[in-house]
Amino acid sequence: MDWAEKYRPAHLADVVGNATAVRQMADWAKGWTRRSRPLLLYGKPGTGKTSSALALANDMGWEVIELNASDQRTAAVIERVAGAGSTTGSLSGASHKLILIDEADNLQGTADRGGAKAIVDCIIHARQPLILIANDLYGISPEIRNRCDPVQFKAVQARSIVPRLRYLCSSEKIRCSENALRVIAESAEGDIRSAVNMLYASAIGKETLDDGEVHTSQKDERVSIFSLITALFAKTPDMELMRLSREVDDTPETVEQWVEGSIPLIPDPAGMEQAYRALSRADEYLGYTYRRQYHTLWRYATAIMLLGVADAAGGRGIHTRIMPPARWQKMAVAKKQKAIRISTLGKVAGMMQIPQDTLREQYLGTVSRLVEIDPEGFARDLSFDADQLNFFLADKARSAAIVKAIVQEEREKEKTLEKELLKSAKAEKKKKAEPAAGIVPEEPAVKKEPAATKKASVKTEPPAKNKPPAAQEPPAPQVSSVPEEPAEKKPAKTQSTLFDGF
C-alpha cells in the first residue's frame, strides 16, 4: 500500500496547507441545509481536494457516494447513483450522505454523454450535501459553475510539506536528513501527493535516507493556458516564454484564440495594433502548415505570435481575470440554444405524435400561441424547465417565474404529503398501543370446581308424563356473585341436557 493512500488525512485538522479552504468547507458543513449551494473545489492536482472532502465527511459522520473519472458518468449513471443518493436518506444510520463528484471538469466523449445535464439536475433537486472537484474552474460548464460556491485549493508551500514528510519518516521508523526532506518538498512544486510518492520511492526498504539517496523527478505537469497568458503580459524572457508554450497542452490554433481574446487588455492603441499585426502574421504560418502538411511551421507561428504580442504588451502585466475567447462563448450559446430547441420540440412532438420536422415546419406557430395562452399547463404537463418554456415565450424572467412557481407548488404538495403520511403513521402506532375499544380487561382466573361437584350442583327433574316437552320450564338460573368462566364444550356423549331420558 503506497504512503499517499496509507497516510491520507482522516480529519480536516490533518490536511496540510490551504487553511482558508478547509475553514470554508467546515463552515459550510456545519451550517448545511437543503437550500445550501454545493461546493466546487478547484485547484492543481495533489493539493488535497479529494482528501479534504473525504476528511470532512468523516468529521461530520456522513456516508460518501463518490463518482470519478474511472466510472462512466452518463446521464443514466449519474441519475441512478448520485441522483437517487442525493434525494434519499442513509441506510447506515448516518445523518447525511455526501455526494462527491470528482474530476467534474473531465466530462467528455461518448462515455460521459449527458453527464453535465444530469449534474445540473442533481444540483437542483439535491437533498443531501454535494461537492464537486475539478482541476480547472473554467473547464466546467457555466450551468454547473454558477450554481456552486467555489473553493480554491492553492499549491502547498514547501515549508508546509516538510513537517508532513518528517511525520511519515517517523511513522515508518526511517531516519531522514532535513536537507533531503527539503529537496523533496521543493521538487514537488506544491503537490503534496507527489512529495509523498517521491519520499516513498526514495526511502522504501531503507532505515536511513541521506541527501544523495533522494530520487526526485520532474513532475509530468502541463502548463495551463492561464499561466502562459499571464507570462505573455509580464516581463518574461523570450526563452522562458517559448518553453512555456511547448508545455501547454493546447494546439497553436487554440493558443492563438486565447491570445486574440487577451489583446484588448493592452491599454495602448499603438501596442494593440502591433499585437494584431504579429497575430495576423502568425496566422499565415498556421495556414501554410495545413496547406503544405508541414507541421514544423508551427514553431515559427508560435514564436511570431507570442514574442510579437509580448513586445507589444510592454511587460505591464495583466490585472483582470483572463476570460476564454469571445467566439467560444458565442459558440457555446449557439450550442446550448440548439440543444434546447431539440429537447423542447422533442417533448412537444412526442405529445402530438408527429415528427419534429413536421412540427417545426407546420405547427410551431400554432403551438407557440397555445403555450402563450396557458404556459403553466404546458410547463407542468411536459415538464418544461425555464429554458424550454422560454423557447416559446421569449421572456426569460416570466419563464423563470412560472417554472419556479410550479416547482414551489410541487414541493409544498410533497411536504404536505409527507406530513400526512407521518401523521397517519403516528395515529396507527397510537391505535396499536391502546387496547381495542369495547374490550374489558380480563378478570383474574377463578379456580375451577371438580367435575363431580359441578355436575352435582345442577339439579334436573324428570319430565312429567303426558306433557309435551315445550311445556316444561327450565330451572331458574343460579345467580352467583363471582363471574364464572364459560363452560368448556364437552363431547356430545358426556354433556347432560334437559331432554335426557326421552
SVG drawing of the C-alpha trace seen along z (x, -y; Angstrom):
<svg xmlns="http://www.w3.org/2000/svg" viewBox="-101 -54 126 96">
<polyline fill="none" stroke="black" stroke-width="0.4" points="0.0,0.0 1.5,-3.3 2.0,-6.0 -0.2,-8.5 -3.2,-6.3 -2.0,-4.9 -1.5,-8.3 -4.4,-10.1 -5.8,-12.6 -8.7,-11.2 -9.7,-14.6 -9.7,-18.2 -7.3,-19.1 -4.7,-16.7 -4.9,-18.4 -1.7,-20.2 -2.0,-23.8 -5.0,-25.6 -6.3,-26.6 -8.7,-29.1 -10.3,-26.5 -10.5,-24.0 -12.2,-26.5 -14.7,-27.4 -15.6,-23.7 -16.1,-23.2 -18.3,-26.3 -20.4,-25.0 -20.8,-21.6 -21.8,-22.8 -24.4,-25.2 -25.7,-22.9 -29.4,-22.9 -31.3,-21.8 -31.1,-25.3 -27.3,-25.4 -25.4,-25.5 -22.9,-22.8 -19.2,-23.3 -16.9,-23.4 -13.3,-22.5 -10.8,-23.5 -7.0,-23.7 -3.9,-21.9 -3.7,-18.1 -2.2,-17.0 -3.3,-20.0 -5.6,-17.9 -9.1,-18.5 -10.3,-14.9 -8.6,-14.2 -10.3,-17.2 -13.7,-16.2 -13.3,-12.7 -12.0,-14.1 -14.9,-16.4 -17.4,-13.5 -15.5,-11.6 -15.6,-14.5 -19.4,-15.0 -20.2,-11.3 -21.6,-11.4 -21.8,-8.5 -19.9,-9.1 -21.1,-8.3 -18.3,-9.0 -18.1,-9.2 -14.8,-9.9 -13.2,-9.6 -12.8,-5.8 -16.6,-5.5 -18.9,-6.0 -20.7,-9.3 -23.5,-9.2 -26.9,-10.8 -28.3,-7.4 -25.4,-6.5 -25.4,-9.9 -29.2,-9.8 -29.1,-6.3 -26.1,-6.8 -25.8,-10.4 -29.3,-11.5 -31.0,-8.8 -28.4,-9.2 -29.0,-13.0 -32.7,-12.7 -32.9,-9.7 -31.7,-9.2 -28.9,-6.9 -29.5,-3.3 -26.3,-3.1 -27.6,-5.5 -25.6,-8.5 -27.2,-11.8 -26.5,-12.7 -24.9,-11.3 -22.1,-13.3 -22.4,-13.1 -18.8,-13.6 -18.3,-14.1 -14.5,-14.0 -12.9,-15.4 -16.1,-17.2 -14.2,-19.2 -13.4,-15.9 -16.8,-15.1 -16.2,-14.4 -16.6,-11.9 -19.4,-9.4 -18.7,-7.7 -19.9,-10.7 -22.7,-11.8 -25.4,-13.8 -23.4,-13.9 -23.3,-17.7 -27.0,-18.0 -27.6,-15.2 -25.2,-17.0 -27.3,-20.2 -30.5,-18.2 -28.8,-16.6 -27.8,-20.1 -31.3,-21.4 -33.1,-18.5 -30.4,-17.5 -31.5,-17.0 -28.1,-15.8 -24.7,-17.6 -23.0,-17.8 -19.3,-18.5 -17.7,-18.8 -14.0,-18.6 -12.1,-20.0 -8.6,-21.0 -9.7,-23.7 -12.5,-26.0 -13.3,-27.2 -13.3,-23.6 -16.8,-23.2 -19.9,-24.4 -21.3,-27.7 -24.6,-26.0 -22.8,-24.0 -20.3,-26.6 -22.9,-29.3 -24.8,-27.0 -21.9,-26.2 -19.8,-28.1 -16.1,-27.9 -13.4,-26.9 -9.8,-27.4 -7.0,-25.0 -3.6,-26.5 -0.2,-24.9 1.1,-23.8 4.3,-25.6 7.5,-23.6 7.8,-24.7 4.4,-23.2 5.2,-19.9 8.5,-19.3 6.8,-18.6 4.4,-16.2 7.3,-14.3 9.1,-14.2 6.0,-12.7 5.9,-10.0 9.5,-9.1 8.9,-8.9 5.8,-6.7 7.8,-4.3 10.9,-4.5 13.2,-5.9 15.9,-8.4 15.9,-11.1 18.1,-14.2 16.4,-17.6 18.1,-18.6 16.7,-15.5 13.2,-16.4 13.7,-20.0 14.9,-18.8 11.8,-16.5 9.4,-19.3 10.8,-21.8 10.9,-19.3 7.2,-18.6 6.3,-22.2 3.3,-22.4 2.0,-18.9 2.0,-17.1 0.9,-13.8 3.9,-14.0 6.2,-14.7 4.9,-11.7 5.4,-9.5 9.0,-10.7 9.7,-10.1 8.2,-6.6 10.3,-5.8 13.5,-7.0 13.0,-5.5 11.3,-2.2 13.2,0.7 15.7,-1.6 16.4,-2.6 18.2,-5.9 17.8,-8.4 20.6,-10.9 20.8,-13.7 22.5,-11.6 19.8,-8.9 16.9,-11.1 15.2,-10.2 13.4,-13.3 11.8,-13.5 10.4,-16.4 6.6,-16.4 4.8,-15.5 2.6,-18.5 1.4,-20.6 1.4,-24.3 -2.1,-25.8 -3.1,-28.3 -3.7,-30.9 -0.1,-30.7 1.0,-31.2 -1.2,-34.3 0.0,-35.7 3.6,-35.3 2.8,-36.8 1.8,-40.1 4.6,-40.0 8.3,-40.7 9.1,-37.1 12.3,-36.3 11.8,-35.0 13.4,-31.6 11.1,-31.1 8.1,-32.1 8.9,-29.6 9.4,-26.9 6.0,-27.5 4.4,-27.4 5.9,-23.9 4.4,-22.7 1.0,-23.9 -1.4,-21.1 -3.1,-23.1 -2.5,-23.4 -1.2,-26.6 -4.7,-27.3 -6.2,-27.2 -3.3,-29.4 -3.9,-31.9 -7.6,-32.3 -6.6,-32.8 -4.0,-35.4 -6.5,-37.1 -9.0,-37.4 -6.4,-39.0 -5.1,-41.6 -7.9,-44.1 -6.4,-44.2 -3.4,-46.2 -4.2,-49.8 -2.0,-51.5 -3.8,-51.7 -0.4,-51.6 0.6,-48.5 -2.7,-46.9 -2.2,-47.5 1.3,-46.0 -0.1,-42.9 -2.7,-42.3 -0.1,-42.6 2.0,-39.9 -1.1,-37.7 -2.0,-38.1 1.5,-37.1 1.4,-34.1 -2.0,-33.1 -0.4,-33.0 2.1,-30.4 -0.7,-28.3 -2.3,-28.4 0.9,-27.3 1.1,-24.4 -2.2,-22.8 -1.9,-23.6 1.6,-22.0 1.0,-19.5 4.3,-20.6 3.8,-20.9 7.3,-22.2 6.0,-25.6 4.0,-25.5 7.1,-26.6 7.5,-29.7 3.8,-30.6 4.1,-30.3 7.3,-32.3 5.9,-35.2 2.7,-35.2 4.0,-35.1 7.1,-37.2 5.3,-39.8 2.4,-40.2 4.7,-40.2 6.7,-43.0 3.6,-45.0 2.2,-44.4 5.4,-46.0 5.5,-43.9 2.8,-45.9 1.2,-42.7 -2.4,-41.7 -4.7,-42.9 -8.0,-41.3 -9.5,-37.9 -8.4,-36.0 -11.6,-35.0 -12.0,-32.4 -12.1,-33.7 -15.4,-35.6 -16.0,-33.3 -16.1,-30.3 -18.7,-31.9 -20.8,-32.6 -20.4,-29.1 -21.4,-27.8 -24.5,-29.9 -25.4,-28.7 -24.8,-25.1 -27.0,-25.5 -29.8,-27.1 -29.7,-24.2 -29.9,-21.6 -32.8,-23.5 -34.6,-23.6 -34.1,-19.9 -35.2,-18.8 -38.3,-21.2 -39.5,-20.1 -38.9,-16.5 -41.3,-16.8 -44.0,-18.6 -43.7,-16.2 -43.9,-13.2 -47.1,-14.6 -48.7,-15.3 -47.2,-12.1 -45.9,-13.8 -42.3,-14.1 -40.2,-17.1 -39.7,-18.3 -43.5,-18.5 -43.9,-20.3 -41.2,-22.8 -42.4,-23.5 -46.2,-23.5 -47.3,-23.8 -44.7,-25.7 -46.6,-29.0 -49.8,-27.4 -48.1,-25.7 -46.4,-28.9 -49.7,-30.7 -51.2,-27.9 -48.3,-28.0 -48.7,-31.8 -52.3,-31.2 -51.6,-28.5 -47.9,-28.4 -48.4,-26.9 -50.3,-24.0 -47.8,-23.2 -44.8,-23.6 -46.5,-21.2 -47.7,-18.6 -44.4,-18.5 -42.0,-19.1 -40.5,-22.2 -37.6,-23.9 -37.1,-27.7 -35.1,-27.5 -37.6,-25.2 -40.5,-27.4 -38.6,-30.5 -38.2,-28.9 -41.9,-29.7 -42.4,-32.7 -39.2,-34.6 -39.3,-36.1 -36.7,-34.7 -38.0,-36.5 -41.6,-35.3 -40.5,-31.7 -38.2,-31.5 -41.0,-32.8 -43.6,-30.3 -41.2,-27.3 -40.2,-28.5 -43.8,-28.7 -44.5,-25.2 -41.5,-23.8 -42.5,-25.5 -46.0,-24.2 -44.8,-20.6 -42.5,-21.0 -45.4,-22.2 -47.5,-19.2 -44.7,-16.9 -44.2,-18.4 -48.0,-18.1 -48.0,-14.5 -45.0,-13.7 -46.8,-15.4 -50.0,-13.4 -48.1,-10.2 -46.2,-10.9 -49.4,-11.9 -51.1,-8.7 -48.2,-6.6 -48.3,-8.2 -52.1,-7.6 -51.7,-3.9 -48.9,-3.5 -51.0,-5.1 -54.0,-2.9 -51.9,0.3 -50.6,-0.9 -54.0,-1.4 -56.4,1.5 -59.1,2.1 -62.4,0.2 -65.1,2.3 -62.8,5.0 -62.8,5.2 -59.6,6.3 -59.8,10.0 -60.6,10.7 -58.2,13.0 -58.8,16.6 -61.3,18.3 -60.4,21.7 -62.3,24.4 -64.5,26.8 -64.0,30.5 -66.1,32.1 -68.1,34.2 -69.1,31.2 -70.0,29.2 -72.2,32.0 -73.9,32.4 -74.8,28.8 -77.0,29.0 -80.4,30.4 -82.6,31.9 -86.1,33.1 -87.7,35.9 -90.2,34.6 -93.9,35.0 -95.8,37.7 -98.3,36.9 -96.9,33.3 -95.2,32.0 -91.6,31.1 -92.4,27.5 -94.5,27.2 -91.6,27.9 -89.9,24.8 -86.1,24.8 -84.8,24.3 -84.2,20.8 -80.6,19.8 -78.4,19.6 -77.1,16.1 -73.6,16.0 -71.6,13.0 -68.5,14.4 -68.3,14.4 -67.7,17.8 -65.7,18.7 -67.7,20.0 -68.0,23.8 -65.8,25.8 -67.5,27.5 -67.8,31.2 -68.3,34.1 -72.0,34.9 -71.8,38.3 -70.9,36.8 -72.9,33.4 -76.2,33.6 -79.2,31.7 -82.8,31.2 -84.0,33.7 -82.0,36.7 -84.3,39.7 -86.5,39.1"/>
</svg>
